[in-house]
Amino acid sequence: MNLHIVALFKFNENYLMEAVELFQALVRETRKEEGCLQYDLIEDKDNKGTFFLVELWESVEHHNRHNGQDHLLNFRRDSSKMLESSTLVYKGFKIL
C-alpha cells in the first residue's frame, strides 16, 4: 500500500537561500531512491519561509529505508539550526 506524507517546515527568513539549497540536494537524491513515487517541494505562497514536502512512497518499507539515507540525515543535521519550529510530519494511506 502506498504511503503518503506531507512534511511542514518553517525556516527563519535569514536562512531561506541556504534552506532552498539544502532542499535541492535532498529532493534530487531522494527522487533516485527505489520506491520513491513523488517527492516535491512546495513553498507556501502566503508565508515566507514555510515549505511543504509532498511525498508518495511505494510502501512503508521504502520510506523506512529513506529515513536512514545519508542525504536525509545530512539535511536534518544541516537544517536544524535554521528552523523556527519543529517539523510537522503527517503520514497516511489513501482512502478514496
C-alpha positions as CSV (number, residue, x, y, z in Angstrom):
1,M,0.0,0.0,0.0
2,N,1.4,3.4,-0.9
3,L,2.4,5.8,1.9
4,H,1.5,9.5,1.5
5,I,3.4,12.0,3.6
6,V,3.3,15.8,4.0
7,A,6.1,17.4,6.0
8,L,5.8,21.1,7.0
9,F,9.0,23.2,7.6
10,K,9.2,26.7,8.9
11,F,12.6,28.3,8.3
12,N,14.0,31.5,9.8
13,E,13.8,34.1,7.0
14,N,17.6,34.8,7.4
15,Y,18.3,31.3,6.1
16,L,16.0,31.0,3.1
17,M,18.7,30.8,0.4
18,E,20.6,28.1,2.4
19,A,17.3,26.2,3.1
20,V,16.5,26.0,-0.6
21,E,20.0,24.8,-1.4
22,L,19.6,22.0,1.2
23,F,16.2,21.1,-0.2
24,Q,17.5,20.9,-3.7
25,A,20.1,18.3,-2.7
26,L,17.6,16.4,-0.7
27,V,15.0,16.3,-3.4
28,R,17.5,15.4,-6.1
29,E,18.9,12.4,-4.2
30,T,15.6,11.2,-2.8
31,R,14.0,11.0,-6.2
32,K,16.6,8.5,-7.1
33,E,15.6,6.1,-4.3
34,E,13.8,2.9,-5.0
35,G,10.2,3.2,-4.1
36,C,10.0,7.0,-4.3
37,L,7.0,7.8,-6.5
38,Q,6.8,11.5,-5.7
39,Y,9.0,13.9,-3.7
40,D,8.0,17.6,-4.4
41,L,9.0,20.8,-2.6
42,I,6.3,23.4,-2.3
43,E,6.8,26.9,-0.9
44,D,3.7,28.4,0.9
45,K,2.5,31.4,-1.2
46,D,1.5,33.5,1.8
47,N,4.0,32.5,4.5
48,K,7.7,33.2,3.7
49,G,10.0,30.5,4.9
50,T,7.2,27.9,5.1
51,F,7.8,24.8,2.9
52,F,6.0,21.5,2.4
53,L,7.5,18.3,1.2
54,V,4.8,16.2,-0.5
55,E,5.9,12.6,-0.7
56,L,4.5,9.4,-2.1
57,W,6.2,6.1,-1.4
58,E,5.6,2.7,-2.8
59,S,5.4,1.2,0.7
60,V,6.2,1.9,4.3
61,E,9.3,-0.2,4.0
62,H,10.6,2.0,1.2
63,H,10.1,5.1,3.4
64,N,11.8,3.4,6.3
65,R,14.9,2.8,4.1
66,H,14.7,6.5,3.1
67,N,15.0,7.5,6.8
68,G,18.5,6.0,7.0
69,Q,19.9,7.6,3.9
70,D,22.9,9.9,4.2
71,H,21.3,12.7,2.2
72,L,18.3,12.8,4.6
73,L,20.5,12.6,7.7
74,N,22.7,15.4,6.3
75,F,19.6,17.5,5.6
76,R,18.3,17.1,9.1
77,R,21.6,17.9,10.7
78,D,22.3,21.0,8.5
79,S,18.8,22.4,8.6
80,S,18.2,22.1,12.3
81,K,19.9,25.4,13.2
82,M,17.8,27.2,10.5
83,L,14.3,26.1,11.6
84,E,12.0,28.4,13.5
85,S,10.0,25.4,14.9
86,S,9.8,21.7,14.9
87,T,8.9,20.0,11.6
88,L,5.4,18.6,11.4
89,V,5.0,15.3,9.6
90,Y,1.7,13.7,8.5
91,K,1.6,10.2,7.2
92,G,-1.3,8.2,5.9
93,F,-2.9,5.9,3.4
94,K,-5.3,6.9,0.7
95,I,-8.9,6.1,1.5
96,L,-10.7,7.1,-1.7
